[in-house]
Amino acid sequence: MSVLEQFSLAGKRALVTGASRGLGRAIAEALAGAGAAVVCASSKPNGAADTAMAVRGLGRDAWTVSADLADRDQLFAMAAEVERLTGRIDILINNGGSIARHPATDFPVAEWDRVLRTNLDAVWLLSQHFGRAMIGHGAGKIINVASLLSFSGGITVPAYTASKHAVAGLTKALANEWAQHNVQVNAIAPGYFGTDNTQRLRDDPQRFAEVSARIPAGRWGDPSDLAGAAVFLASGASNYVNGHVLVVDGGWMAR
């Protein structure tokens, strides 16, 4: 097999959570471009319909499912529906997430619970569910979307930071157990991208300038900048990469 052939996802089936827009949509389209059929998940019914249409436009099969990732009953029902639709999942992209911004002294308990359930519990439960099947098949790829706040603390986002630190640790823990079964578990840590999660930062002239000044690439990331990293970690080209958190940040962490 040639080097380029190792990056092919032909015949693979992927599930991407948070696929309605932003990073999730970009990842879904990247996987389809490399040959995968994609289940596009969102929090609202038909919320990822446009993404599924784009996937089909690339000549790949696509399905839509929905669940509030913070609701375990909905989460498990979605997982069962995914298996009914596809038979099995070869690639799991845990991208769906949420953020809440409040000073730590005033952070609402309900918001803490919602963010942790969405960003951490859902990653764990979906990884466990589909990981069991991947182990049974003797192959699989799980890619968790971490963050620069897997490494630093941020400001007024304690729940998000706690969840993303935990996602990085969970990625390593699962890789330690499942690498022997030819299931690779890795993570992507995006830097500052132009998405809904960063809208408030981009709307603040001072914070926008501060962040921009630290990015060696000289610009914020576009969701399409994740395409290559996602395809690499989803493909056979990364079969000996386990428990790694791949930072895609325009050089932020190097500054």
Secondary structure, DSSP 8 states (H G I E B T S, - for coil): --HHHHT--TT-EEEESS-SSHHHHHHHHHHHHTT-EEEEEESSTTTTHHHHHHHHHTT--EEEEE--TT-HHHHHHHHHHHHHHHS--SEEEE---------GGG--HHHHHHHHIIIIIHHHHHHHHHHHHHHHHT-EEEEEE--GGGTS--SS-HHHHHHHHHHHHHHHHHHHHHGGGTEEEEEEEE-SBSSGGGHHHHHSHHHHHHHHHH-TTSS-B-GGGGHHHHHHHHSGGGTT--S-EEEESTTGGG-
